[in-house]
Amino acid sequence: MEGVAKLKIKNFILLFIFITNVSCYIIFQDSFKMKPGTVNLSDLNCEYDDYNAAVVTYQCNNYGIMYSTKYKSKGKDFDIFSGNIRFWIYKSDSSNISSKRGSEISYINSDSNELGPISIGYCDLFASDRKENTTDSTGDLNIYINHYRDEISLFGGNTPDYDEAYPCYDTKNKILYYCSNRDGNFNIYRCKNDSTSDLITWLQNPEIATKSTPVNILNSPKDDKCPYIFGDYIYFVSDRDGSLGGFDIYYSKIDEKGEFS
């Protein structure tokens, strides 16, 4: 009887794993359709500014995000909040997307602005114009590293009296990208992670500031910023000549060597 009980438990576990994996597989087959158009995530947004959303967790059709919003300050400063976006596969119109504002990520936020959050491995990066915990007293944007929830440190690539913001990381090629106006206009910079130390230790290394180089194939004489890696592509915004007006979104494909085409 003991052997039968063990067999039943084993079969139940295998069945549970099968159902869980198959359900996720079915969700992401080509049967998933969305109605064309733009959908306002009204339960995530507020009457003030909301942007800079980045995916933190993902499970089947459910996405946990963090984003910048002026919700808490009622239109004054940006804070980082958590949120949720979910896709409902059994609906074929705009209502197949639901969203929900989460809670304030209080251990990141300050009395200043927090922008461009992104999760890299076991740490979060964001930009802030706070004047505490920084060598830059002018209130420019600096990139910060959040690890172990309440431990926040400065990014090694920050430069005095200039802005650094919107970091992202190419995990495949181990290259960090961010934008800075250290040469005048905002440009996109990158630095190869050749270190054998852990990611946080490398991110704190001040040598990143001197080893970072502008990505000239992406940059223009105007402002180029907000790089974001997704798959084999990098996306960024620019107000360069030839745009449709103001800032437009551009992209470039990343090849196997981490270069652009």
C-alpha positions in Angstrom: 0.0 0.0 0.0 2.9 2.3 0.8 4.3 1.8 -2.7 0.9 2.5 -4.3 0.6 5.8 -2.3 4.0 6.9 -3.4 3.1 6.0 -7.0 -0.1 8.1 -6.8 1.8 11.1 -5.4 4.4 10.8 -8.1 1.7 10.6 -10.8 -0.1 13.6 -9.3 3.1 15.6 -9.4 3.9 14.6 -12.9 0.3 15.5 -14.0 0.6 18.9 -12.3 3.9 19.7 -14.0 2.4 18.6 -17.4 -0.7 20.7 -17.0 1.3 23.8 -15.9 3.7 23.6 -18.8 1.2 22.7 -21.4 -1.1 25.6 -20.4 1.8 28.0 -20.8 2.7 26.5 -24.1 -0.9 26.8 -25.4 -1.0 30.5 -24.3 2.0 31.4 -26.4 1.1 29.4 -29.5 0.0 31.4 -32.6 -3.7 31.1 -31.4 -3.2 34.2 -29.2 -4.7 37.3 -31.0 -5.0 40.9 -30.0 -7.2 43.6 -31.5 -5.1 46.2 -33.3 -4.9 49.6 -31.8 -3.7 51.4 -28.6 -5.0 50.4 -25.2 -4.8 52.7 -22.2 -3.8 50.7 -19.1 -6.2 52.7 -17.0 -5.8 50.7 -13.8 -2.1 51.2 -14.0 -2.0 54.9 -15.1 -3.1 57.9 -13.1 -4.0 61.5 -13.9 -0.3 62.5 -13.6 2.7 61.3 -15.6 3.4 57.5 -15.9 6.2 56.0 -17.9 9.5 54.0 -18.0 7.9 50.6 -17.5 10.2 47.6 -17.3 9.4 43.9 -16.9 10.7 42.4 -13.6 8.9 39.0 -13.4 7.2 36.9 -15.9 5.0 33.8 -15.6 2.9 32.6 -18.5 0.7 35.5 -19.5 1.3 37.6 -16.3 4.0 40.3 -16.2 5.2 42.0 -13.1 6.6 45.5 -13.9 8.1 48.5 -12.2 7.7 52.0 -13.6 8.1 55.7 -12.8 5.0 57.7 -11.8 4.0 61.0 -10.2 1.0 59.3 -8.5 2.3 59.5 -4.9 3.6 63.1 -5.2 0.4 64.3 -7.1 2.3 65.6 -10.1 5.6 66.8 -8.4 8.3 64.1 -8.4 8.7 60.7 -10.0 8.7 57.6 -7.7 9.1 54.0 -8.7 6.0 51.7 -8.2 5.3 48.1 -8.9 2.5 47.0 -11.2 1.0 44.1 -13.1 0.0 43.5 -16.7 -2.0 40.4 -17.7 -3.1 39.0 -21.0 -6.4 37.0 -21.2 -6.2 34.6 -24.1 -9.9 33.8 -24.3 -10.8 37.3 -25.3 -10.2 38.7 -28.8 -10.7 42.4 -28.2 -8.9 45.2 -26.3 -10.3 43.9 -23.0 -7.9 40.9 -23.2 -5.4 43.1 -21.4 -5.8 44.0 -17.7 -3.5 46.0 -15.5 -3.1 47.0 -11.8 -1.0 49.5 -10.0 1.0 48.0 -7.2 2.7 49.5 -4.3 5.4 52.1 -3.9 9.0 50.6 -3.9 9.8 52.7 -0.9 13.4 51.4 -0.3 14.3 52.9 -3.7 12.4 56.2 -3.7 13.6 59.5 -2.2 12.3 63.1 -2.0 13.7 63.6 -5.5 13.0 62.0 -8.9 13.5 58.3 -9.6 13.4 57.3 -13.3 14.2 54.5 -15.7 14.1 51.4 -13.4 15.3 48.1 -14.8 16.0 44.7 -13.2 19.3 43.0 -14.1 19.9 39.7 -12.5 19.5 40.1 -8.7 19.8 43.9 -8.6 17.8 46.9 -9.8 19.2 49.9 -11.5 17.6 53.3 -11.7 18.4 57.0 -12.2 17.8 59.7 -9.6 18.6 63.4 -9.2 18.8 63.0 -5.4 21.6 65.0 -3.6 22.2 62.5 -0.8 24.6 59.5 -1.2 26.3 61.0 -4.1 29.5 63.0 -4.9 27.5 65.1 -7.3 26.1 68.1 -5.4 24.5 69.8 -8.5 21.5 67.6 -8.6 22.2 65.9 -11.9 20.9 62.5 -12.8 23.1 59.6 -11.5 22.5 55.9 -11.9 22.1 53.9 -8.7 22.2 50.2 -7.9 19.7 48.6 -5.5 20.6 45.2 -4.1 19.4 43.3 -1.1 16.3 45.6 -1.0 17.6 48.4 1.2 21.2 48.6 0.1 21.7 51.3 -2.5 25.1 52.2 -4.0 26.4 54.5 -6.8 27.0 53.2 -10.3 30.7 53.3 -11.1 30.1 54.9 -14.5 28.7 58.2 -13.1 30.6 61.4 -13.9 30.6 64.6 -11.8 28.4 67.4 -13.1 26.8 65.4 -15.9 23.7 63.2 -16.3 23.8 59.4 -16.5 20.5 57.5 -16.9 18.6 54.6 -18.4 20.9 51.7 -18.1 20.3 48.3 -19.7 22.4 45.1 -20.0 23.0 42.8 -22.8 23.3 39.5 -20.9 24.3 37.5 -23.9 27.3 39.6 -24.7 27.9 41.0 -21.2 27.7 44.7 -22.3 26.2 47.5 -20.3 24.5 50.4 -22.1 23.4 53.7 -20.7 23.1 57.3 -21.8 25.1 60.4 -20.7 25.5 64.0 -21.7 29.2 64.1 -20.6 30.2 65.2 -24.2 27.4 67.8 -24.6 24.3 66.2 -26.0 22.9 62.9 -24.7 24.7 59.9 -26.3 24.5 56.2 -25.8 27.5 54.6 -24.1 28.6 51.1 -23.5 31.1 49.1 -21.5 32.1 45.5 -21.8 32.0 43.4 -18.6 35.2 41.5 -18.7 35.4 41.1 -14.9 35.5 37.8 -13.1 33.8 39.4 -10.1 30.0 39.4 -9.4 27.8 41.8 -11.3 27.2 44.2 -8.5 30.9 44.6 -7.7 31.6 45.3 -11.4 28.7 47.8 -11.6 30.3 49.7 -8.7 33.7 49.9 -10.3 34.7 53.5 -11.1 36.7 52.3 -14.1 33.4 52.0 -16.0 33.4 55.8 -16.3 36.7 55.8 -18.2 36.3 52.5 -20.1 32.8 53.4 -21.4 32.8 54.5 -25.1 30.1 56.2 -27.2 28.2 53.9 -29.6 28.9 56.1 -32.6 26.9 53.9 -35.0 23.7 54.7 -33.0 24.5 58.2 -31.9 23.8 61.4 -33.8 24.6 65.2 -33.4 21.3 65.5 -31.4 20.1 63.7 -28.3 20.1 59.9 -28.3 19.0 58.2 -25.1 16.9 55.6 -23.2 18.5 52.4 -24.7 16.7 49.2 -24.1 17.7 45.6 -25.0 15.0 43.1 -26.0 16.2 39.9 -27.6 18.7 40.6 -30.4 17.6 44.3 -30.7 18.4 47.5 -29.0 15.8 50.3 -29.0 16.4 53.9 -28.2 14.9 57.4 -28.7 16.4 60.3 -30.6 15.4 63.8 -31.8 17.9 63.6 -34.7 17.3 65.2 -38.0 14.9 63.2 -40.2 12.6 62.2 -37.4 8.8 62.6 -37.6 9.0 65.3 -35.0 10.4 65.5 -31.5 11.7 62.2 -30.1 11.1 59.1 -32.2 11.9 55.5 -31.4 14.7 53.8 -33.3 16.1 50.2 -33.3 19.1 48.3 -34.5 19.9 44.6 -34.6 22.7 43.1 -32.5 24.8 40.5 -34.2 26.6 37.6 -32.6 29.7 39.7 -31.7 27.6 42.4 -30.0 27.8 44.8 -32.8 25.0 46.5 -34.7 23.7 46.2 -38.2 
